[in-house]
């Protein structure tokens, strides 16, 4: 078990099998020392635990729940990286995290939602997990998921 996987296990997480693509793409691609993941949804055992728009109020996904889901997206992104590089200890830096939040028009807390991904990545990779990031509010996401996360990592050849 890699150090990264042990850190995740200490948090109660296991790196899942890479999520099957839902369209015409692959979960991750390596080019040189960089691995780019496709946008990952918060699948758990092949299903989305929650759907809908993020915001405050009845019928909306609570921002704290959305942050938890962003962490699941990050876990699936880590799985996508592992599917390409094999050993997660080869990751020397998480370069960039991009989080998309399907937002109610009045919701402006996207950075706090994407913190769910950033915090999990930081806990998993330690100092190598400190990254640049974008948190983007969007009208809708595939399959009505509340969040989607993609990452770029640098790996040791």
QUIHU-V683275 format. One record per pair of residues at least 4 apart in sequence whose C-alpha atoms are under 6 Angstrom apart, sorted by the first residue. I is the first residue (numbers start at 1). J is the second residue. Records with the same first field share a line. If there is no record, write none. Layout:
I = J  J
This chain:
2 = 89
4 = 124  125
7 = 124
8 = 13  124
9 = 13  14
15 = 79
18 = 79  80
27 = 37  38  80
28 = 36  37  38  80
29 = 35  36
30 = 34  35
33 = 154  155
34 = 153  154
35 = 152  153
36 = 152
37 = 150  151
38 = 150
39 = 148  149  150
40 = 73  77  148  149  150
41 = 73  148
42 = 69  72  73
43 = 47  48
51 = 144  145  146
52 = 144  146
53 = 60  61  102  103  104  146
54 = 60  61  103  104
55 = 60  62  104  107
66 = 113
67 = 113  116
68 = 116
70 = 114  116  117
71 = 116  117  120
73 = 149
74 = 117
82 = 86  88
90 = 155  156
91 = 154  155
92 = 128  154  155
93 = 128  153  154
94 = 129  131  153
95 = 131  152  153
96 = 131  132  133  151  152
97 = 133  150  151
98 = 133  134  149  150
99 = 114  135  148  149
100 = 136  137  147  148
101 = 137  138  146  147
102 = 137  138  139  140  146
103 = 107  137  138
110 = 135
111 = 135
115 = 119
121 = 125  129
122 = 126  129
125 = 129
141 = 145
